[in-house]
Every structure is written in C-alpha cells, then in structure tokens.
Amino acid sequence: MRTLRGTPAPEAAPRTAAAGYGMVLVSILTATFVGGFDSSSMLLAAPALRSALGASFAQTQLVVAGYTMSYAVALMTGGRLGDAFGRRRVFLCGAAGFTLTSAICALAGSPAVLIVARVVQGLTAALMLPQVLAIIHASLPAPVRRRAVGLYGVTIGLAWVAGPVCGGILMAWNPFDLGWRALFLVNVPIGALVVAGAWRAVPESHGPRTRLDVTGAALLGAALFLLLSVLGRSLVLAPPHAVAALGAVGILLALFWARERRLEARSLSPVVPPRLFREGRFARGLAAVLAFYAGNQGFLALLSYYVQDGLERSPLVTSLLFSPLSAGFALASAVGGRIPAATERRTVLGGIALMATGLLTFTAVVSCAPVSLQLAVLPAALGMLGLGQGLVAGPLISLVLSAAPAEDSGAASALLLTVTQLSHACSVAVIGSVFSALLGGASGVAAHARAASATALVVVGVCLLAGLLLRRLFSGSGAARQSGDRVAA
C-alpha cells in the first residue's frame, strides 16, 4: 500500500489513477451522504418509536440528538486520529463501525438500548466523515479537487433534505414488516459497499504525526456535551441546573482555548489551531454555517412534528411533502455551482430571501388555511425553501473552506463539520422543546397549528440572522474565490 505524507496530490496520482478518481469520490461521498441521511431520516420515525418501543418525547429527541451530539463532540479528535494513524485506515474503521452499529440499532428492543447504540454510532461517524475532505485534498489533483469540494457541499445539504423523503417512503413500504428498523438496516449493505470501494480505491495518507491532545479533546467534548444538554433541557439537565451548566461551559472553553494557544506557541498540534481564527472570514463563515443549518434542520423537525402529530398523516405523506424541498434543493444546487463570482453575493442573498418567503408562507398556511387545503398548498412553500437552501449551501461551504490556510485544511474541515453537527443537534433539541412548550398538554389540529406557526417564526428569525451574516461574508466574494484557488492549488 502506497502511503502519502501530508497532502501532496501528485504522489497520490498513480494509485488513484489506477482505481479511478470516480471510485474514490463515489466511496467517500456515499459515506458523507449516509452520515447525514441517517440522522435526518429519523425525524419521521418519532411517532413509530413512541408506539413500538414506548419511547417518551424526550427519548425520541435523544434518538436523533444523541447521534449528532456524540458526532459533534468527537469530530475534531476523529480528524486528528486520521492525521496520526492514516486517513484511509481510520475511514475504513469508522465505516465498518458505522455499519455494525446500524445493525445494532435495528435490533434494539428498548429506547435505552437504541439511544446508547445511536451515541456509539455517532462516534463511529466521527471517525469516518472527517477523513473525507482530507482524502480529497491528499488523493486528487487540483482540477478534480475543486469539483470534488463543490460536490461535497451539495452532498451534505442533499442528505439532510433527502433523508425525510427516502425515510418516509421506506417506512411506508415497510419491507418484511420492519417499520422504523428499516431506516437502520438500509445502512448495512450501503456501508459494506463503502468499505469495499474505499478498500480498493482510496490511497493511504498521513498528516503530521504528532501526539494527540487528549486533554484538549476532553475539555472540548465536555463543553459541547454540557452546552447541548442545556439547550435541549430535556436531554440531561433539569432547568434549575442550566445556569450552573452554562457557567461550566464557559470555564471549560476558557481552559480549552488557553491550552490550544500554549500548544500552538510551542509548535505542537492543538485540536483546534487558534491561527484559524486569525482569518476573519473563516470565523464569520462558521457563524453563518451555524445559523444557516440550525434554521434548516430545526424546520425539518418542526414540519415532521406538525404533519404527523397535528394533521395525523402517515410517514409516507410526510415524506412526499418533503419532496418539493428536496427537488428545489437539488435544482438550485446544480444552478448554484455554475454562478460566476461576480454574482455570487446577490445569488446567495436571493437564496436567503427565498428561504424567508417559504417559511413565512408556511406560517400563513398553517395559521389561516383550512386543514383540507394545507397539504395542497404547503408544497409551494417548501419548494421555495428548498430553492433558497440550494443556492446558499454549496457556495457557503466552499467559501468557508477556502478562507482557511492550506496547511490547516484538515483541521478546518473537521471544525466545519463540528459546527454543522452542533447546529443540527441544537436546532432539533431547541425547536422540539419550543414546540413542545407551546403545545403544552393540548391536542388537536388547532393547538398544533398555533404551536407550529409560532415556532416557525423562531426559524424565520434564525434565517434572517443567517442572511445578515452571509451579507457580510460574501461582501468580498471575488477575493474569497482567489483564496479558494490558492488552497486548491
């Protein structure tokens, strides 16, 4: 097995050319898709989990958020393990573990077992997915690499909007009367194909072999876990302990940052290199990513709650309702990948405007339209929302990655994924808690409509915040493109 040091693409060319760049991309992007799909598809399984396993509302939240929470906590460490022990090796271990834990989730006989299996599944995903961008940079020449990064951004977004559609169809089909278990079993053959393809096509590569910052990883992991627990409230901590927990988060983050700065000053390898944040565009980009994905995933959770619990529609109907959103995202992503740098800022801000319009249309329909007409009108709102998301997602991820120094591209990729998953976990927990609080103990369509419309306004606010951040971020779009070209080269 040929081993690559650092990220020089020319060394990878002989091995990669033999297997074909296409096989490398298919293997690692399929893993990227499955990682996002696995979490978003579970949004439709909440009612089935409550009826089949007797899970409470909080437990169903943990089935979704437990995966994204453990994933977010361990991502930076997973990226560093790939640098130290080989990205191909760690990717294969993560993919095999993800496949195995998917099977364990499918066989779970109680909410507790399922939650624990989901947490472990998130840890295996944290081994697998941070290697994807590092493999792209190490194994592909610059022209292929630029296109691959764009496809990577589209794959992340498409996985999150396609998950509910495919998941609902799978649950409605209900092969062998498996119900929600089919959502996990489908990962098993796909995971096996990912392992086989990567084993054959992906070359080995390493980053700098430095000592793993275990203390820094533990401090960061504890801070993220406490933060997610506070935001979700129903996950671990009762409300009276929230203030103390937030104080602990601040202390842990301060200790973590002080340690990272000391390690960088001594030319060692911190989990998060502080020099990344000396580039203002990268820091602003992470804030925009946090707001953008929090609004998107929060709305998907809200829509699933309202249609299934409020309108009492099946997972199939709910998944079909997601179809216009997925189609809009795919169409806009294809168009967005071809927009010139000169019009990128206007296009992205236009995408935010479409998103806000779609969300406000959803609010108006849920609040005012007769129940008998809502399912006929809502697809138009969701189509607008999907078009807006597709115009924003690819350019946003590409611009954030291009703002990072070339030597820190691996750490920047892992940090981007950490922020993305943190926004997913936070938004599912927070939107679920807001919706549940507004609903109270009430039942019926009218009560669900009031709670859904009020919660949707919260999502609109998050969307507008993302727009303000994006407006500043893309003010120098041309310069960002030039920076991206330097990184890709």
C-alpha positions in Angstrom: 0.0 0.0 0.0 1.5 3.3 -1.1 1.5 5.9 1.8 1.3 9.6 1.3 2.8 12.1 3.7 0.9 15.4 4.2 -1.4 16.3 1.3 0.6 16.3 -1.9 -1.8 15.2 -4.7 0.9 14.3 -7.2 2.1 11.4 -5.1 -1.4 10.0 -4.9 -1.9 10.2 -8.7 -0.5 6.7 -9.7 -2.5 4.8 -7.1 -5.6 7.0 -7.6 -5.4 6.8 -11.4 -5.3 3.0 -11.3 -8.5 2.7 -9.4 -10.0 5.9 -10.9 -10.9 9.2 -9.3 -14.6 8.3 -9.7 -14.3 5.3 -7.4 -12.7 7.4 -4.7 -15.4 10.1 -4.9 -18.2 7.6 -5.0 -16.9 5.8 -1.9 -16.3 8.9 0.3 -19.2 10.9 -0.9 -21.6 8.0 -0.3 -20.3 7.8 3.2 -20.9 11.6 3.6 -24.5 11.1 2.3 -25.3 8.2 4.6 -24.0 10.0 7.6 -26.4 12.9 7.1 -29.2 10.8 5.8 -29.1 8.5 8.9 -29.9 11.5 11.2 -32.4 13.4 9.1 -34.4 10.3 8.1 -35.0 9.6 11.8 -37.1 12.8 12.1 -40.1 10.8 10.6 -39.6 7.9 13.0 -40.6 9.6 16.2 -44.3 8.5 16.3 -43.3 4.9 15.4 -40.7 4.8 18.1 -43.2 6.1 20.7 -45.8 3.4 19.7 -43.4 0.5 19.0 -40.9 0.9 21.8 -43.0 3.0 24.2 -40.5 5.9 24.0 -41.2 9.2 25.6 -41.0 12.5 23.7 -37.6 13.2 25.4 -36.3 9.7 24.4 -37.3 10.2 20.8 -35.4 13.5 20.9 -32.4 11.7 22.2 -32.5 9.1 19.4 -32.0 12.0 16.9 -29.8 14.3 19.0 -27.8 11.6 20.7 -26.2 10.7 17.3 -25.5 14.3 16.3 -24.3 15.2 19.8 -21.7 12.4 20.1 -20.7 13.0 16.5 -20.1 16.7 17.1 -18.2 16.1 20.4 -15.8 13.6 18.8 -15.3 15.1 15.3 -12.1 17.1 16.0 -10.5 14.1 17.7 -11.5 11.8 14.7 -9.8 14.2 12.3 -6.6 14.2 14.3 -6.6 10.4 14.5 -6.8 10.3 10.8 -3.7 12.5 10.5 -1.8 10.4 13.0 -2.7 6.9 12.0 -3.7 7.2 8.4 -6.9 8.7 6.9 -7.7 5.6 4.8 -7.2 3.3 7.8 -9.4 5.5 10.2 -12.0 6.0 7.5 -12.3 2.2 7.0 -12.5 1.6 10.8 -15.2 4.3 11.1 -17.2 2.9 8.1 -17.1 -0.6 9.4 -18.1 0.6 12.9 -21.0 2.7 11.4 -22.3 -0.3 9.5 -22.1 -2.6 12.6 -23.8 -0.1 14.9 -26.5 0.5 12.3 -27.3 -3.2 12.6 -27.4 -3.0 16.4 -29.8 0.0 16.2 -32.1 -2.0 14.0 -32.1 -4.9 16.6 -32.7 -2.6 19.6 -35.5 -3.8 21.9 -35.9 -0.8 24.1 -35.4 3.0 24.0 -32.4 2.8 26.3 -30.5 0.3 24.0 -31.4 2.4 20.9 -30.1 5.6 22.5 -26.8 4.0 23.5 -26.4 2.5 20.1 -27.1 5.8 18.5 -24.4 7.5 20.6 -21.9 4.9 19.6 -22.9 5.2 16.0 -22.2 8.9 16.2 -18.7 8.2 17.5 -18.0 5.9 14.5 -19.3 8.6 12.2 -16.8 10.9 13.8 -14.0 8.5 12.8 -15.3 8.1 9.2 -16.5 11.5 8.0 -13.7 13.9 9.0 -11.4 12.0 6.7 -13.5 12.7 3.5 -12.1 16.2 2.8 -8.6 15.3 3.9 -8.7 12.3 1.4 -9.9 14.7 -1.3 -7.0 17.1 -0.6 -4.5 14.3 -0.4 -5.6 12.0 -3.2 -6.9 14.2 -6.0 -5.1 16.7 -8.3 -6.2 20.3 -8.1 -8.8 20.4 -11.0 -10.6 17.3 -9.7 -10.2 18.5 -6.1 -12.1 21.8 -6.8 -15.0 20.0 -8.3 -15.0 17.4 -5.5 -15.2 20.1 -2.8 -18.3 21.5 -4.6 -19.9 18.1 -4.8 -19.1 17.6 -1.1 -21.0 20.7 -0.1 -24.0 19.7 -2.2 -23.9 16.1 -0.8 -24.1 17.4 2.8 -27.2 19.5 2.1 -28.9 16.9 -0.1 -28.5 14.2 2.5 -30.3 16.4 5.1 -33.2 17.2 2.8 -33.5 13.8 1.1 -33.4 11.9 4.3 -37.0 12.6 5.3 -38.3 11.8 1.8 -36.5 8.5 1.4 -37.0 7.6 5.0 -40.8 8.1 4.8 -41.0 6.1 1.6 -39.1 3.3 3.2 -41.3 3.3 6.3 -44.4 3.3 4.2 -43.1 0.4 2.1 -42.4 -1.4 5.4 -40.4 -4.4 3.9 -40.8 -7.5 6.0 -42.9 -5.5 8.5 -39.7 -3.9 9.8 -41.1 -0.4 10.4 -38.6 2.1 11.7 -35.9 -0.6 11.9 -35.6 -0.5 8.1 -34.1 3.0 8.4 -31.1 1.4 10.1 -30.9 -1.8 8.1 -30.6 0.1 4.8 -27.3 1.4 6.0 -25.8 -2.1 6.3 -25.5 -3.0 2.5 -24.6 0.6 1.7 -21.9 0.6 4.4 -20.5 -2.6 3.1 -20.2 -1.1 -0.4 -18.5 2.0 1.0 -15.9 -0.2 2.9 -15.3 -2.3 -0.2 -14.9 0.7 -2.5 -12.6 2.6 -0.2 -10.5 -0.5 0.5 -9.9 -0.8 -3.3 -9.6 2.8 -4.4 -8.6 5.2 -1.6 -4.8 5.6 -1.1 -3.3 6.0 2.4 -2.2 9.4 3.5 -1.0 10.9 6.8 -0.8 14.4 8.3 1.9 15.4 10.7 2.4 12.5 13.2 2.1 14.4 16.5 1.0 13.5 19.9 -2.8 13.5 20.3 -4.1 16.3 22.5 -6.2 14.1 24.8 -6.7 16.8 27.4 -7.8 19.4 24.9 -10.2 16.9 23.2 -11.7 16.0 26.7 -12.2 19.7 27.6 -13.9 20.5 24.2 -16.0 17.4 24.4 -17.2 18.1 27.9 -18.1 21.7 27.0 -20.0 20.7 23.9 -21.9 18.0 25.8 -23.0 20.4 28.6 -23.9 23.1 26.0 -26.2 20.7 24.1 -27.7 19.4 27.3 -28.6 22.9 28.4 -30.0 23.9 25.0 -32.1 20.7 24.8 -33.1 20.8 28.5 -34.9 17.6 28.2 -31.8 15.7 27.2 -29.9 15.5 30.5 -30.2 18.6 32.7 -33.3 20.0 34.5 -33.9 23.8 34.0 -32.7 24.8 37.6 -29.2 23.5 36.7 -29.0 25.3 33.4 -27.3 28.4 34.7 -24.6 26.4 36.6 -24.1 24.3 33.5 -23.6 27.3 31.2 -21.0 28.7 33.7 -19.2 25.3 33.5 -19.3 25.5 29.7 -17.6 28.9 29.8 -14.9 27.7 32.2 -14.2 24.6 30.1 -14.0 26.6 26.9 -11.7 29.1 28.5 -9.4 26.3 29.7 -9.5 24.6 26.3 -8.6 27.8 24.5 -5.7 28.6 26.8 -4.4 25.1 26.3 -4.7 25.4 22.5 -2.8 28.6 22.5 0.0 27.2 24.6 0.3 24.2 22.3 0.5 26.4 19.2 3.1 28.6 20.8 5.2 25.5 21.4 4.8 24.4 17.8 2.8 21.3 18.9 -0.5 20.1 17.5 -3.7 21.5 19.2 -7.1 20.1 18.5 -8.2 23.4 17.1 -5.3 25.6 15.8 -6.0 29.2 17.1 -4.4 30.6 13.9 -7.6 29.5 12.0 -9.5 32.3 13.7 -7.0 35.0 12.8 -8.6 34.9 9.3 -11.8 36.9 10.0 -13.6 35.4 7.0 -13.3 31.9 8.4 -14.7 32.8 11.8 -17.6 34.7 10.2 -18.2 31.8 7.9 -18.5 29.4 10.8 -21.1 31.7 12.4 -23.0 31.8 9.2 -22.9 28.0 8.9 -24.2 27.7 12.4 -27.2 29.9 11.7 -27.9 28.5 8.3 -28.0 24.8 9.3 -29.8 25.5 12.6 -32.7 27.1 10.8 -32.8 24.3 8.1 -32.7 21.3 10.5 -35.0 23.0 13.0 -37.7 23.5 10.4 -37.4 19.9 9.2 -38.1 18.7 12.8 -41.0 21.2 13.1 -42.6 20.1 9.9 -42.4 16.4 10.8 -44.0 17.1 14.3 -46.8 19.1 12.8 -47.7 16.9 9.9 -47.6 13.6 11.8 -48.8 14.6 15.2 -51.0 17.5 14.3 -52.5 16.6 10.9 -52.2 12.9 11.8 -50.7 11.9 8.5 -48.6 8.9 7.8 -44.8 8.9 7.4 -45.3 8.4 3.6 -47.5 11.5 3.3 -44.9 13.4 5.3 -42.1 12.2 3.2 -43.9 13.1 0.0 -44.5 16.6 1.5 -40.7 16.9 1.8 -40.2 16.1 -1.9 -40.6 19.7 -3.2 -38.0 20.8 -0.7 -35.6 18.1 -1.9 -36.3 18.8 -5.5 -35.8 22.5 -5.1 -32.5 22.0 -3.3 -31.2 19.7 -6.0 -32.2 22.0 -8.8 -30.8 25.1 -7.2 -27.5 23.3 -6.2 -27.0 22.4 -9.9 -27.5 26.0 -10.9 -25.6 27.5 -7.9 -22.5 25.5 -8.8 -22.2 27.4 -12.1 -22.7 31.0 -10.9 -19.8 33.4 -11.5 -18.0 35.0 -8.6 -19.3 38.5 -9.6 -22.9 37.5 -9.0 -22.4 35.1 -6.1 -23.3 37.5 -3.3 -26.6 38.5 -5.0 -27.4 34.9 -5.6 -26.7 33.8 -2.0 -28.8 36.7 -0.6 -31.5 35.9 -3.1 -31.5 32.4 -1.7 -31.9 33.7 1.9 -34.9 35.8 0.6 -36.5 32.7 -0.9 -36.0 30.8 2.3 -37.6 33.5 4.4 -40.5 33.7 1.9 -41.1 30.0 2.0 -41.0 30.0 5.8 -43.5 32.9 6.1 -45.7 31.2 3.5 -45.7 28.0 5.7 -46.6 30.1 8.7 -49.5 31.7 6.9 -50.8 28.5 5.5 -50.7 26.7 8.9 -52.3 29.6 10.6 -55.1 30.5 8.2 -55.7 27.9 5.6 -58.4 25.2 6.1 -56.9 21.8 7.1 -58.3 20.2 4.0 -56.3 22.6 1.8 -53.0 22.7 3.7 -51.3 19.7 2.2 -52.2 21.0 -1.3 -50.7 24.5 -0.6 -47.7 23.6 1.5 -45.6 22.1 -1.3 -45.2 25.6 -2.9 -43.8 27.0 0.3 -41.4 24.0 0.7 -40.3 24.3 -2.9 -39.3 28.0 -2.4 -37.5 27.0 0.8 -35.5 24.2 -1.0 -34.6 26.5 -3.9 -33.2 29.0 -1.4 -31.3 26.4 0.6 -29.7 25.0 -2.6 -28.5 28.5 -3.7 -26.8 29.0 -0.3 -25.3 25.7 0.8 -22.6 24.9 -1.8 -21.1 28.5 -2.0 -21.2 28.8 1.7 -19.2 25.7 2.5 -16.7 26.3 -0.4 -16.1 29.9 0.8 -15.6 28.9 4.4 -13.1 26.2 3.5 -11.2 28.5 1.1 -10.7 31.0 3.9 -8.6 28.6 5.9 -4.8 28.4 5.4 -3.8 25.5 3.2 -1.7 23.8 5.9 -4.8 23.7 8.2 -7.3 22.4 5.7 -7.8 19.2 7.6 -8.5 20.9 10.9 -10.7 23.5 9.2 -12.8 20.7 7.6 -13.3 18.9 10.9 -14.2 22.2 12.6 -16.7 23.0 9.9 -18.3 19.6 10.4 -18.3 20.1 14.1 -20.2 23.4 13.8 -22.6 21.8 11.3 -23.5 18.9 13.6 -23.6 21.2 16.6 -26.2 23.3 14.8 -28.2 20.2 13.8 -28.2 18.9 17.4 -29.0 22.3 18.9 -31.8 23.0 16.5 -33.6 19.7 16.9 -33.4 20.0 20.6 -34.4 23.7 20.8 -37.1 23.6 18.2 -38.5 20.4 19.7 -38.5 22.0 23.1 -40.1 25.2 21.9 -42.8 23.4 20.0 -43.5 21.1 23.0 -43.7 24.0 25.4 -46.1 26.0 23.2 -48.2 22.9 22.6 -48.3 22.1 26.4 -50.7 19.3 27.1 -53.1 20.4 24.3 -54.2 18.1 21.5 -56.0 18.6 18.2 -55.1 20.3 14.9 -55.8 23.8 16.1 -53.4 23.6 19.0 -50.7 22.0 16.8 -51.3 24.8 14.2 -50.8 27.5 16.8 -47.7 25.9 18.2 -46.2 25.2 14.7 -46.9 28.8 13.4 -45.3 30.4 16.4 -42.3 28.1 16.3 -41.9 28.7 12.6 -41.5 32.4 13.4 -38.5 31.5 15.5 -37.0 29.7 12.5 -37.6 32.8 10.4 -35.6 34.8 12.8 -32.7 32.4 12.6 -32.9 32.5 8.8 -32.7 36.4 8.8 -29.7 36.2 11.2 -28.0 33.9 8.7 -28.8 36.4 5.9 -27.1 39.2 7.9 -24.0 37.1 8.4 -23.9 36.0 4.8 -24.2 39.5 3.5 -21.0 40.5 5.3 -19.3 37.2 4.5 -19.9 37.5 0.7 -19.1 41.2 0.5 -15.6 40.2 -0.8 -16.7 37.2 -2.9 -14.1 37.8 -5.6 -11.2 37.8 -3.0 -12.6 34.7 -1.5 -12.6 32.9 -4.8 -9.0 33.8 -5.3 -8.2 32.5 -1.8 -10.0 29.3 -2.7 -7.9 28.9 -5.8 -4.8 29.2 -3.8 -5.9 26.5 -1.3 -7.0 24.1 -4.2 -3.6 24.6 -5.9 
